[in-house]
Amino acid sequence: MKLELQHGSRTRLLAFIVLGLMAIFVVRLFYLQIIKHDEYVAMAMEEQVKRLTIPAKRGMIYAMDGATPAKLVMNTTVYTLFVDPQVIKEKDRANVLKTIRRIAGGNVQPSIEELISRTDTRYQILATKLTRTQAELIKKETLTGVGFQEVSQRYYPEGGLAAQTLGFVNAEGHGQYGIEGKLDDRLTGKDGLLQSVTDVSNVPLTIGRNNVNQPAQDGENIVLSIDKNIQSYAEKALADGLQRTKAEKGSVIIMDPQTGKIMAMANQPTYNPAEFNKVQDGAAFNNGTVSTPYEAGSVIKTLTVATGIDKGVITPDSTYVNTDTITVGGKTIKNATKGQTGTITMQRALNYSLNTGMVTIAQRLGDGKNINVQARGTMYSYFHDKFGLGRQTGVELAYESEGNVVLPNDASGAEVRYSNMSFGQGMDVTMVQVSAAFCSIINGGTYYQPTVINGVMDGTDFKEKQSVVAQSGVISQATSDKVRSMVHTARSTFYAGSDKKGFEVGGKTGTSQTIVNGDYSDDQTIGTYLGYGGDDAPRYVIMVQVSGKNMNLEGGKHAMPIFTDISNWMLDYLKLQPKG
């Protein structure tokens, strides 16, 4: 009996032990499957499901080739070579380095021996910007621990053409300067996402209820209003002109006065966007036509004349007595060109670029004797509000400057300041502002929004952007006709023999002093020329500026020949027909 009880006790004890173990298993399973369920599912997802970024392609940039868009900036694929130092055996390092140096050449990073030896890391870049051929040759060597990453890089089939208008894309993939910087968001697009179960080689499988496939949205393909042929000739003409004059810097802008579209922007010095990292002076990135305000000088006299005619205070035949000097606010203003004294017309004052004539117009906008508050208010209304001087035009380029036109009631905006403004000193303006204003006074009085965008490419279809009228009636049609005739006469009086016969070409010189150490310098001047050309209507406006440190550069002597060169070429390129 005693033995039976002992046997029963063992059985019950074993049963209790089994039941206890089963309880532990049940509790453990409950803990794993219920309490820790989400955590382990997440861990499994992390191992099995990969999130792969589908990079968006950066939009291409086109220029016009006559009436047809042509690719100016494209994308090409290059490769970054990386290694996993923990995978590469020490005895294999020498062969890996030798192979990479032999094939990658100048694309190899400095100190690759040190990089490949960093076994505390899993990723080191040894070479960048490899071509597909270079990458394939290295892959054939079947080097352990070596991998490649595709990288998109900008390619410029026209080299450095329109460099400052285009800008560039930096190593991080962000647009800098020019159109690349200003419209970076539109060009970049939006990356896509592929989330999928993968195999051991990270190849996406088609199964899985958590799969996500969001296609990338590529950037817009933007078509510029820049004509690559006009741009190329403008750059050549500017470079040739600077070589003749020995000037250090220069800029050219060419606009269509009937639309506001910019056909060319040339700057010297320049650079190659494909080699932006080699540029020593960052000033080369700036587009001087939009980002460098200056005192434009006598080309502004065309706007002063337009203001006077539109307000009815002068006509081309109005007269005044010229003594080669005029006193304003106790300050004596002199003409640069002497000898045209006596009673002369405003047309003659424009022909010979007489400061006294422009100051007289400013006085007649007031009480006829002083550039009073009324006169200054009228000048500001036309110069700033109508012609757009001293404010951004909105052109689609990075770092546009607004310049400065002093308010008529500002302490520094007294009549001496405004007398200087009448002949282009005492205010800072950009070339794009002056060119757009000049377009409006010769096209009938319509101020078009200056633009470098001609449209977009939708697949193979070109969708042209319509011109935007920013302001109509800035001056009357009658005023515009008179001003255009005066500007034509001003040029033909001295330079008629330089232009092709049968076409209407007009222009105005400008030579402006610069401020050195706080004072106007007579030893450093900027030469500017502003003009138009066409057949039965103006078809282009060209503005040229040349400058140099400690150089006396003149509009008629140094800038005007560049204008003439481009103008005569434009008449042929646009296939305009001579009158008569």
Steps between C-alpha positions, in 0.01 A plus 500: 500500500780729577668424169179582308474839669855582408435402140189722488694792643762473229233495235330804638835678530583419138159620396549824686838546333356434154212734565742766624717468190193519280390812686841655446482420127148643477601817683810531283300449181244754621781744569661446160188477285276749674700743706813515274310434176538847350867523589591171334287577195691827467830313530392255232388785278835667544679183393270401213350828376729762350416863429676599181506863382425546131696815413322757284680613189593867501324689225697589190548856380445597138592809302343611177666417171301741287144374548599155633599411857848346529653329804738723691529310829456121519552225757759226480563208735834472679605260772638529851728212604488398865650220707420315822836493683378222733437266208825555310776274632828667580687284245259617224522874566802562279332338199178694560686831517714420196194412291306810605794729427560340161141537380364799692809717453438864592161417651662334802468670839813615684645260763308191390749280691381660821134476403511130417675429832221645715367165613286664768271620217291321237494767229780703347491684163817441298405653163231729356358596160600178329365438152293192423800352318726548802242345733452197273875441474537502879197270541665245269785471751248353755659678791355399838357783708480748211169657395359774280230762536338672201505878516335745261722781375434801279637488147543809283506421126570868420783532753503829688228667289275727711681390818378781728143462375502126562684478832608153614410208726730444799628170638192469725270526199374852572476769233722801548477838322317568175197298396627192688490691827184702444287208375668223701166368632347472154810335355559259789170313491397258778662168584286187490483209748511122452423301815508124442592161641847414368701185463844443651653710221264793573314439174135618538236224483146551377335354811416677824196692616728781625645572158506866395585626154495879464653601164746788497379829362777627274584870491362730234681533170527878465543682171686831519431801282876512443580429135821297499615656172445858620658408834806355329550806281445742790765320705746510209433868425542591867825304533636659182398847621671457835814381329501812281440741786698311767199536729486249785126441521201525274136399462245484220124450517274459195121519532200474272318833557172352375487223761748571782676170428875506551687356202854517641695588813878502469757576767878514521686356685306176476541133596404145402210365712638147465814618682347743751722358774807634319384864513736712710289818521135449595411824320513301175175327606306829507292608204597866481193595298272425797715501813737796458329841529695805387455862394420447133576852380364672191299204365245609764452824304267306270268446799525865605403612151211248498375638833517861378317428174235285669430774755478759223782724626722450192495382140800397289503855362469678835789735563708626790809715535809287551805660663666163573428548872193516718470569873277289725485544875825692501678228301627556145433222252707489182473336161760239405471617138567871465423750226133438415406831659216739427136423441479130406232233479446204728581275205841662476543468877439126469727469196792656687400351837482837676437486874363854497214394274396218731512721809284753312241227436502415871444867587210525254334208673472739796471877491741540209781635716549244776486122535241537774297234680254483210780442248668240719170322560435483127849367427465236771159399372640439152845366585401271786128428468463486122845416364589267788835650599614425855278194546526135409357405164416144605719340233543131581866513604657473844639803683324774305580838657244776530746789485394832647305806392478752783152618598417861406428593861807326640761720664749399234243533223520875454525680166876445461450126522212510252692725262770230490237231451377677187827406329549158664708569809389493864298176474594133474328289237555163334536433131184291490305789658630755249449266203142420600427870550651587162287229336188666638584846362568376145228233463202729545492525878454138621719374783540126459614284790864417422540122480750230410227233486346414164302199617539132593547172318221249564648184357583602145247785497611860551248700699583867451444749778309815413653841560383684809402867476604647834370847418347652190505868410817590690527770233268575211543361150564852374775552758653165411509589131674830571754349740586220258553755224720711725715201599532400134605854408749511788677192364477581131646847560837341578491129422268457200781353292548219749154348450359290218302709254122491497450416867403715794769498766515738794712532808649709775845511655570513872820574690461500875730585784554245775537553873847424635565545873172687540552755221431507126816421308602655168755221453255211493191508279259239364408495132143408403304488177124444474317466172250319281464375146229374268303538181151646522515461880773449761598131508778503755650712775870467582676642804879480534714591800881493537708582807843461657688609809666841450384509138325784318253318278249685281164401358566622148859385473499168683143367543339621178716288260384187684139610455557564128661160450208317662235724342616444143520125564148499651352663191630209293420228753137612542470520121353849515425676175629854438249776443432615148 
